[in-house]
Structure formats: structure tokens, C-alpha cells
Amino acid sequence: MGEFDAIRPYADAEVPAVLVRLLADDEFLRILTQFRFPRLAAPLGWLLKPLIAYRLRLEFRDVSSVAQLQTRIARYVDHTIERATDGVSYSGIEHLQAGKAYLLLANHRDIVMDPAFVNYAVYHAGLPTPRIAIGDNLLQKPFVSDLMRLNKSFIVHRSISGRREKLAAYQLLSAYINHSIRVDSESVWIAHAEGRAKDGDDRTDSAILKMFHMSRKGEPFAEVINSLHLTPVSISYEYDPCDQAKAHELFTRASSGSYTKAAGEDDQSIALGITGYKGRVHVHFSTPVSAGLADSKLLAAEMDRQILSGYRLFPVHYLAYAMWADRDPTLAVPTAAELFPHAELNKAKSEWQRRLADCPDEQQRYLILQYANPVRNQYRIKAGLPL
């Protein structure tokens, strides 16, 4: 057994056998049937499932590598993105050089679509897609684990409770990330903090940055980070399909002091994040960091500066900021009318009002918060103020 077998993505040689297993998984086929034929899945699922399995076996019968698989499913991913967005744009992709591996550290808003949009940008730029860090809490079902590991995902063990076990898990994760970039020349995508920023306040966790250094403790922190080509990535959604659920969670935490996820809630968030309307999406790749490398806290502050500066603000963000009771009167934030054309602004106002109307009155402040925080953060950076 190899050193990283417990967490690594599937290798090319494993792809055919995993596809066979996946296309025989009843639950996976049931979900595909429901997604493809939502009205017919219940009464005719017994007939549709074997037909879908047969078609997929034919389509993927000659796939023998991860690259071939990604090429084969690219059109499905593109179709899903086109259905659920008003377009994806990206900038800074020229900072990524062919033949060089990067540690892509991104803000985190959606469980599946954050790395999917990074993959979309990188793939369409003709570059190899990165390996993707994913928490084991999202891999409870065997078919989900198979799907993600086929798509170059590696496992972050977050459900471990013992201190010694946690330390060993993060030591292994650190070693794998370093090995991937420096030995395999494979880029890595990882979120800059554990869990999504449900309040829209994107902040880098310095513990994540320390983890990158754990497996190379004998080397200076700055040298280790520099060797990984640490690159800030900003992922901006015009609208978050999960914003109502996030507002509900924030309200519940604020009013009761805690929040307990319902059974299947992560699955629902994943499904809604994939299929729900997002408006426009923008992905920005900064240049690899060269400042703030002396220690993890300084580096976290620099990552925040880069990620928040690269975040694209849409009209809805300014509309929400204007409604925010806690907005900073000292910041020179222009109105949405000063920045955006009349037609674009009217469309945004209509969508924003619809979202507010769908949100219970007592939860609306938490909906506003999600869209207003990015404005506050970006304009504080522009003003040279601390976050």
C-alpha cells in the first residue's frame, strides 16, 4: 500500500474498475434518473435506471484514464453550468504557466461548484485541472466517494476527533499536497478555511497555511510556501442558490446559540448549489504570493487582501450594502446606480426583491449580510484599512 493510498485520487489504472462499480450502484443510478427525468423517475424508475446504466456503459466503455474521463464529461459540466448561470468569466489565468504546478487557495461559498468553476476556467484555458481537497464529511456514500476521487479529489479527514489522530491526518495531508506539487507536478485546489463563508465574510484560516508546512518542519516557513507557488483565487457568485438556507442557519445560531444539521442537509446543499440559479460567476487568479511569507498570520492577511481584492462585485452586492444597518459610513462606497447601466441594475433590483420576499422578515438581515460583507471588505482594502 502506498503512503497516500488512503486519501489520494484514483490513478488511471483504477478508472475502468471504478466506472464499472459506479454504473452498478443503485443509489447513483436512482439520483441520475431523478435528475434527468424528474417527473418520470418515480413511476418508471424501474425501467429508466437500467436504460441509463446501459447508455453510460456504452459511452464510457473505452475510458481508461482520468484525463479521458474529464474530457468525456466536460460537455455535461458545461451544459450544467450554462443552465444554472448567466455566464462564467475568468481573469488572471495567464498567471498560470503550462508545465508548472500551483497551490490554488480559494474563498469558499459552495461545496461542489467552487472547485468546479476553477476546473472550468483551467480546462478551457488548455491547462491540466488541479487535484481537489474535499472533506470526508461529504463522502458518506460510496458512490459519492468514487465520483469525487475519479475527478481528481483527495480526502481531508475532518471527522477525526482524537488529537493524536488529527495531527497524523494533517501531517499526511501536508505531505500529500507537497508531493503533488513538487514531485507529481500536479496543481492542488483547497479552500482557504474549513466550511463555507455563510455570512459572505471571506477570511483565510492561518491554520490551513501552517498545515502546508507541517511535513517540512525542518525548512523555513517562507521557503516551503514559496516552493508551492501559493496562488490566491477569488470565486464570485452574483447570486448564491443556498443564500436562503444560509440565512436560516445564521438566524438560528444567533437566536438559539447553535445549529444542528438535518439528515441529508449536505446532500440538499450540494444539489441546490449545482442546479440553482447563480446569475453571473467570475473566477480570478492572482499571481503567486511573494509578500507576507514570514509567518502564517502575515500570510493569511496577504491572502485575504488578494482574494478580497480579486472578488467581483455585482449590482446585488451594492444593493444589499445600501440596506445594511451595519454599513461603515466612513467608507466611500458608491451606489449601484453610479456603477451599473440602467437595464442591468433594474434586472438586479427585481431579482434581489424576489429573494428578499422569499426570506422571512426575521432572517432578512442575514440574507443582506451575505451580499454586503464583500463590499465592506473590498472597500476597506481600497482605503488601506484593516479588515
C-alpha positions, 0 to 999 in steps of 0.5 A: 500500500502506498503512503497516500493510498488512503486519501489520494485520487484514483490513478488511471489504472483504477478508472475502468474498475471504478466506472464499472462499480459506479454504473452498478450502484443503485443509489447513483443510478436512482439520483441520475434518473431523478435528475434527468427525468424528474417527473418520470423517475418515480413511476418508471424508475424501474425501467429508466435506471437500467436504460441509463446504466446501459447508455453510460456503459456504452459511452464510457466503455473505452475510458481508461484514464482520468484525463479521458474521463474529464474530457468525456464529461466536460460537455455535461459540466458545461451544459450544467453550468450554462443552465444554472448561470448567466455566464462564467468569466475568468481573469488572471489565468495567464498567471498560470504557466503550462508545465508548472504546478500551483497551490490554488487557495480559494474563498469558499461559498459552495461545496461542489461548484467552487472547485468546479468553476476553477476546473472550468476556467483551467480546462478551457484555458488548455491547462491540466485541472488541479487535484481537489481537497474535499472533506470526508464529511461529504463522502458518506456514500460510496458512490459519492466517494468514487465520483469525487476521487475519479475527478481528481479529489483527495480526502481531508479527514475532518471527522477525526476527533482524537488529537493524536489522530488529527495531527497524523491526518494533517501531517499526511495531508501536508505531505500529500499536497507537497508531493503533488506539487513538487514531485507529481507536478500536479496543481492542488485546489483547497479552500482557504478555511474549513466550511463555507463563508455563510455570512459572505465574510471571506477570511483565510484560516492561518491554520490551513497555511501552517498545515502546508508546512507541517511535513517540512518542519525542518525548512523555513516557513517562507521557503516551503510556501514559496516552493508551492507557488501559493496562488490566491483565487477569488470565486464570485457568485452574483447570486448564491442558490443556498443564500436562503438556507444560509440565512436560516442557519445564521438566524438560528445560531444567533437566536438559539446559540447553535445549529444542528444539521438535518439528515441529508442537509449536505446532500440538499446543499450540494444539489441546490448549489449545482442546479440553482440559479447563480446569475453571473460567476467570475473566477480570478487568479492572482499571481503567486504570493511573494509578500507576507511569507514570514509567518502564517498570520502575515500570510493569511492577511496577504491572502485575504487582501488578494482574494478580497481584492480579486472578488467581483462585485455585482449590482446585488452586492451594492444593493444589499450594502445600501440596506445594511444597518451595519454599513461603515459610513466612513467608507466611500462606497458608491451606489449601484446606480453610479456603477451599473447601466440602467437595464442591468441594475433594474434586472438586479433590483427585481431579482434581489426583491424576489429573494428578499420576499422569499426570506422571512422578515426575521432572517432578512438581515442575514440574507443582506449580510451575505451580499454586503460583507464583500463590499465592506471588505473590498472597500476597506482594502481600497482605503488601506484599512484593516479588515 
